[in-house]
Amino acid sequence: SRTANVRSIIEFGANIGLNLKALALLLPDAEQVAVELNPTAIAALQEWGHPQVLETSILQFVPLRTWDLVLCKGLLIHIDPAHLDNAYEKLYESSAHYILIVEYYNPTPVAVTYRGSSGQLFKRDFAGEMLDRFPSLTLADYGFTYHRDPNFPQDDTTWFLLEKR
């Protein structure tokens, strides 16, 4: 509801395309591009056949154009903090107008044990870091998803809609 004229969408770390499928219901005429590295997820995306699929990681991606909406959900938390600046650059360079970040939030950076391993999941203020790094970005909206939501249960994540001006 806080966006306008979204005609093109790119999702980094699209996995099997659940977010893109939801967006296709809301914006059926919007062009969609999925950036995904996992071969199994790529096969599922190709079977669905709706988005264009680019087999690469956000860190290797070269944006040759921009999209109205850039989305990443549950991706930045898995990027080594030493490579976050590169990821932020790719999100920013790919955006014509909006960046939607949905990640685990923490006001200060923290590493979390993930599936018994360390160094694979990080919480931090991803949106705040992007706002600090790119002065043309503004915070358009934000919210929280809760695992006990009776209608749309998801993981406990915070979403931030950034607008490029």
DOPA-314257 format. One record per residue (C-alpha): x, y, z; residue number from 1; residue in one letter. Coordinates in steps of 0.02 Angstrom, whole numbers, always signed. Each point is the difference from the previous one (the first is absolute). Example, Ala and Ser with C-alpha at 12.3 -4.5 7.8 and 13.67 -1.06 7.14 Angstrom:
DOPA-314257
X, Y, Z, n, res
+615, -225, +390, 1, A $
+69, +172, -33, 2, S $
This chain:
DOPA-314257
X, Y, Z, n, res
+0, +0, +0, 1, S $
+150, +116, +19, 2, R $
+63, -26, -178, 3, T $
-57, +68, -168, 4, A $
+28, -50, -181, 5, N $
+93, -162, +35, 6, V $
+18, -78, -171, 7, R $
+159, -100, +26, 8, S $
+63, -104, +147, 9, I $
+163, -89, +37, 10, I $
+21, -115, +149, 11, E $
+173, -48, +60, 12, F $
+2, -172, +80, 13, G $
-171, -42, -71, 14, A $
+9, -184, +49, 15, N $
-152, -90, -73, 16, I $
-91, +163, -35, 17, G $
-130, +13, +138, 18, L $
+23, +189, +19, 19, N $
-8, +25, -188, 20, L $
-158, -106, -9, 21, K $
-81, +110, +132, 22, A $
+54, +157, -91, 23, L $
-69, -71, -164, 24, A $
-171, -5, +83, 25, L $
+14, +183, +49, 26, L $
+89, +61, -157, 27, L $
-44, -125, -138, 28, P $
+72, +107, -140, 29, D $
+167, +37, +84, 30, A $
+155, -75, -79, 31, E $
+90, -115, +123, 32, Q $
+181, -54, +12, 33, V $
+65, -127, +125, 34, A $
+183, -6, +51, 35, V $
+39, -170, +75, 36, E $
+152, -110, +26, 37, L $
-76, -164, +61, 38, N $
-26, -123, -145, 39, P $
-151, -84, +82, 40, T $
-84, +169, +27, 41, A $
+42, +53, -177, 42, I $
-85, -157, -67, 43, A $
-157, +43, +99, 44, A $
+4, +179, -65, 45, L $
+20, -61, -179, 46, Q $
-141, -125, +22, 47, E $
-113, +143, +56, 48, W $
+55, +93, -155, 49, G $
-54, +174, +53, 50, H $
+159, +95, +45, 51, P $
+158, +17, -99, 52, Q $
+131, -98, +99, 53, V $
+181, +57, +16, 54, L $
+115, -134, +71, 55, E $
+121, +100, +106, 56, T $
+26, +71, +174, 57, S $
-33, +179, +51, 58, I $
+188, +19, +25, 59, L $
+37, -50, -180, 60, Q $
-150, +87, -78, 61, F $
+35, +142, -121, 62, V $
-150, +117, -16, 63, P $
-15, +54, -181, 64, L $
-165, +89, +33, 65, R $
-116, +47, +143, 66, T $
-166, -66, +65, 67, W $
-141, +94, +85, 68, D $
+3, -117, +151, 69, L $
+153, -92, +66, 70, V $
-39, -133, +130, 71, L $
+105, -107, +115, 72, C $
-74, -107, +138, 73, K $
+108, -109, +110, 74, G $
+153, +29, -108, 75, L $
+107, +133, +83, 76, L $
+0, -97, +164, 77, I $
+105, -134, -86, 78, H $
+130, +115, -77, 79, I $
+167, +14, +88, 80, D $
+10, +177, +71, 81, P $
+162, +28, -96, 82, A $
-103, -11, -162, 83, H $
-153, +100, +53, 84, L $
+59, +162, -82, 85, D $
+4, -91, -166, 86, N $
-176, -68, +28, 87, A $
-64, +172, +50, 88, Y $
+77, +73, -158, 89, E $
-88, -130, -108, 90, K $
-168, +35, +81, 91, L $
+21, +187, -22, 92, Y $
+65, -7, -178, 93, E $
-142, -116, -51, 94, S $
-136, +114, +68, 95, S $
-91, +131, -102, 96, A $
-117, +45, +143, 97, H $
-28, -123, +144, 98, Y $
+102, -124, +102, 99, I $
-93, -121, +114, 100, L $
+109, -84, +131, 101, I $
-74, -138, +110, 102, V $
+127, -70, +122, 103, E $
+33, -41, +182, 104, Y $
+31, +165, +88, 105, Y $
+116, +45, +142, 106, N $
+54, +178, +45, 107, P $
+182, -56, +12, 108, T $
+82, -134, -109, 109, P $
-4, -174, +74, 110, V $
+45, -174, -65, 111, A $
-124, -138, +38, 112, V $
+28, -188, -2, 113, T $
-95, -68, -151, 114, Y $
-37, -185, -17, 115, R $
+144, -38, +118, 116, G $
+126, +108, -94, 117, S $
+76, +168, +36, 118, S $
+39, +135, -128, 119, G $
-154, -37, -106, 120, Q $
-135, +115, +70, 121, L $
+16, +181, +52, 122, F $
-127, +122, +70, 123, K $
+24, +188, -15, 124, R $
-85, +160, -56, 125, D $
+17, -33, -187, 126, F $
-121, +139, -49, 127, A $
+83, +126, +115, 128, G $
+169, -40, -75, 129, E $
-71, +27, -175, 130, M $
-80, +165, +53, 131, L $
+168, +57, +70, 132, D $
+96, -53, -154, 133, R $
-117, +68, -134, 134, F $
-67, +176, +38, 135, P $
-127, -9, -141, 136, S $
-94, -139, +93, 137, L $
-141, +41, +121, 138, T $
-102, -113, +112, 139, L $
-174, -13, -77, 140, A $
-72, -131, +120, 141, D $
+46, -144, +113, 142, Y $
-82, -138, +99, 143, G $
+19, -167, +87, 144, F $
-59, -175, -42, 145, T $
-40, -113, +146, 146, Y $
+4, -189, +4, 147, H $
-166, -6, +95, 148, R $
-97, +108, -124, 149, D $
-163, -99, -22, 150, P $
-22, +52, -183, 151, N $
+176, +8, -72, 152, F $
+123, -85, +119, 153, P $
+180, +22, -51, 154, Q $
+166, +9, +89, 155, D $
+31, +148, +116, 156, D $
+73, +124, -124, 157, T $
+0, +187, -23, 158, T $
-35, +75, -171, 159, W $
+57, +169, -63, 160, F $
-58, +87, -157, 161, L $
+132, +123, -59, 162, L $
-36, +128, -134, 163, E $
+131, +67, -118, 164, K $
-20, +185, -33, 165, R $
